Amino acid sequence: MNNSQFIAEIYSIAWSINPDLDDASSFQDIVAEIKSTKEKAIRWDILQAAFDLPKPEPQLPTFDNSPERWKQMAQDRIGNT
C-alpha cells in the first residue's frame, strides 16, 4: 500500500464515521475525527468492562431424595397419611 492508498483509506474510514466530512476536509479534521472515535471506543470499552463482572454460576436446586421423602410422596399419591 502506498501513501495515496493509505490516505484514501483513512478518508474512507473517517467518512464512514462522520458523513459531514468530505473531500475538502483537512488532514487535521480527519485526524481529529479519528482521535475522537478512538477516545469514545476506549471509554465504551471501560464502561463495558465495568458491567461485565463475572457472575456466579447458577446452582441447581437440591432435592430431598431420602427414602423417607419417597415414602411420604408415595403415601401422598395414594391418599394415606
Phi and psi in degrees as GROMACS dihedral restraints (atoms count N, CA, C in turn):
[ dihedral_restraints ]
;  ai    aj    ak    al  type     phi  dphi    fc
    3     4     5     6     1   -94.9    20    10
    4     5     6     7     1   178.5    20    10
    6     7     8     9     1   -60.4    20    10
    7     8     9    10     1   -42.5    20    10
    9    10    11    12     1   -67.9    20    10
   10    11    12    13     1   -36.4    20    10
   12    13    14    15     1   -67.3    20    10
   13    14    15    16     1   -40.1    20    10
   15    16    17    18     1   -61.7    20    10
   16    17    18    19     1   -46.9    20    10
   18    19    20    21     1   -63.7    20    10
   19    20    21    22     1   -41.0    20    10
   21    22    23    24     1   -62.6    20    10
   22    23    24    25     1   -39.7    20    10
   24    25    26    27     1   -66.7    20    10
   25    26    27    28     1   -40.6    20    10
   27    28    29    30     1   -63.0    20    10
   28    29    30    31     1   -44.1    20    10
   30    31    32    33     1   -61.1    20    10
   31    32    33    34     1   -41.8    20    10
   33    34    35    36     1   -61.3    20    10
   34    35    36    37     1   -43.7    20    10
   36    37    38    39     1   -63.9    20    10
   37    38    39    40     1   -45.0    20    10
   39    40    41    42     1   -62.8    20    10
   40    41    42    43     1   -40.0    20    10
   42    43    44    45     1   -66.1    20    10
   43    44    45    46     1   -35.0    20    10
   45    46    47    48     1   -71.1    20    10
   46    47    48    49     1   -27.1    20    10
   48    49    50    51     1   -78.2    20    10
   49    50    51    52     1   -45.9    20    10
   51    52    53    54     1  -133.6    20    10
   52    53    54    55     1   102.2    20    10
   54    55    56    57     1   -66.8    20    10
   55    56    57    58     1   -11.4    20    10
   57    58    59    60     1   -73.6    20    10
   58    59    60    61     1   -17.8    20    10
   60    61    62    63     1   -75.4    20    10
   61    62    63    64     1   147.7    20    10
   63    64    65    66     1  -143.2    20    10
   64    65    66    67     1  -169.1    20    10
   66    67    68    69     1   -60.3    20    10
   67    68    69    70     1   -26.6    20    10
   69    70    71    72     1   -83.0    20    10
   70    71    72    73     1    -5.8    20    10
   72    73    74    75     1   -66.5    20    10
   73    74    75    76     1   140.1    20    10
   75    76    77    78     1   -80.1    20    10
   76    77    78    79     1   165.5    20    10
   78    79    80    81     1   -58.7    20    10
   79    80    81    82     1   -36.8    20    10
   81    82    83    84     1   -63.2    20    10
   82    83    84    85     1   -40.1    20    10
   84    85    86    87     1   -63.3    20    10
   85    86    87    88     1   -42.5    20    10
   87    88    89    90     1   -65.4    20    10
   88    89    90    91     1   -46.0    20    10
   90    91    92    93     1   -64.4    20    10
   91    92    93    94     1   -40.4    20    10
   93    94    95    96     1   -62.5    20    10
   94    95    96    97     1   -40.6    20    10
   96    97    98    99     1   -65.5    20    10
   97    98    99   100     1   -42.4    20    10
   99   100   101   102     1   -68.1    20    10
  100   101   102   103     1   -40.0    20    10
  102   103   104   105     1   -63.5    20    10
  103   104   105   106     1   -41.6    20    10
  105   106   107   108     1   -61.6    20    10
  106   107   108   109     1   -43.1    20    10
  108   109   110   111     1   -65.3    20    10
  109   110   111   112     1   -38.7    20    10
  111   112   113   114     1   -62.4    20    10
  112   113   114   115     1   -44.7    20    10
  114   115   116   117     1   -62.9    20    10
  115   116   117   118     1   -41.5    20    10
  117   118   119   120     1   -63.7    20    10
  118   119   120   121     1   -39.7    20    10
  120   121   122   123     1   -65.7    20    10
  121   122   123   124     1   -40.1    20    10
  123   124   125   126     1   -64.6    20    10
  124   125   126   127     1   -44.5    20    10
  126   127   128   129     1   -61.3    20    10
  127   128   129   130     1   -41.7    20    10
  129   130   131   132     1   -63.4    20    10
  130   131   132   133     1   -41.6    20    10
  132   133   134   135     1   -61.8    20    10
  133   134   135   136     1   -40.1    20    10
  135   136   137   138     1   -65.4    20    10
  136   137   138   139     1   -45.2    20    10
  138   139   140   141     1   -62.2    20    10
  139   140   141   142     1   -44.9    20    10
  141   142   143   144     1   -63.3    20    10
  142   143   144   145     1   -41.2    20    10
  144   145   146   147     1   -65.4    20    10
  145   146   147   148     1   -33.0    20    10
  147   148   149   150     1   -66.7    20    10
  148   149   150   151     1   -32.1    20    10
  150   151   152   153     1   -96.6    20    10
  151   152   153   154     1    -8.1    20    10
  153   154   155   156     1   -95.3    20    10
  154   155   156   157     1    48.6    20    10
  156   157   158   159     1   -70.5    20    10
  157   158   159   160     1   147.8    20    10
  159   160   161   162     1   -62.2    20    10
  160   161   162   163     1   131.1    20    10
  162   163   164   165     1  -100.5    20    10
  163   164   165   166     1   142.1    20    10
  165   166   167   168     1   -65.6    20    10
  166   167   168   169     1   145.3    20    10
  168   169   170   171     1   -69.3    20    10
  169   170   171   172     1   135.9    20    10
  171   172   173   174     1   -64.8    20    10
  172   173   174   175     1   142.0    20    10
  174   175   176   177     1   -98.5    20    10
  175   176   177   178     1   138.6    20    10
  177   178   179   180     1   -72.4    20    10
  178   179   180   181     1   147.5    20    10
  180   181   182   183     1   -66.9    20    10
  181   182   183   184     1   152.0    20    10
  183   184   185   186     1   -98.3    20    10
  184   185   186   187     1   140.3    20    10
  186   187   188   189     1  -117.3    20    10
  187   188   189   190     1   147.8    20    10
  189   190   191   192     1   -82.4    20    10
  190   191   192   193     1   106.5    20    10
  192   193   194   195     1  -105.5    20    10
  193   194   195   196     1    24.4    20    10
  195   196   197   198     1   -71.4    20    10
  196   197   198   199     1   154.5    20    10
  198   199   200   201     1   -59.0    20    10
  199   200   201   202     1   -32.6    20    10
  201   202   203   204     1   -65.2    20    10
  202   203   204   205     1   -40.2    20    10
  204   205   206   207     1   -65.1    20    10
  205   206   207   208     1   -43.3    20    10
  207   208   209   210     1   -62.3    20    10
  208   209   210   211     1   -40.2    20    10
  210   211   212   213     1   -63.7    20    10
  211   212   213   214     1   -42.4    20    10
  213   214   215   216     1   -65.0    20    10
  214   215   216   217     1   -40.9    20    10
  216   217   218   219     1   -63.9    20    10
  217   218   219   220     1   -40.0    20    10
  219   220   221   222     1   -64.7    20    10
  220   221   222   223     1   -41.2    20    10
  222   223   224   225     1   -67.0    20    10
  223   224   225   226     1   -36.0    20    10
  225   226   227   228     1   -63.9    20    10
  226   227   228   229     1   -36.3    20    10
  228   229   230   231     1   -68.8    20    10
  229   230   231   232     1   -39.0    20    10
  231   232   233   234     1   -90.8    20    10
  232   233   234   235     1    -6.1    20    10
  234   235   236   237     1    89.8    20    10
  235   236   237   238     1     7.2    20    10
  237   238   239   240     1   -88.9    20    10
  238   239   240   241     1   130.0    20    10
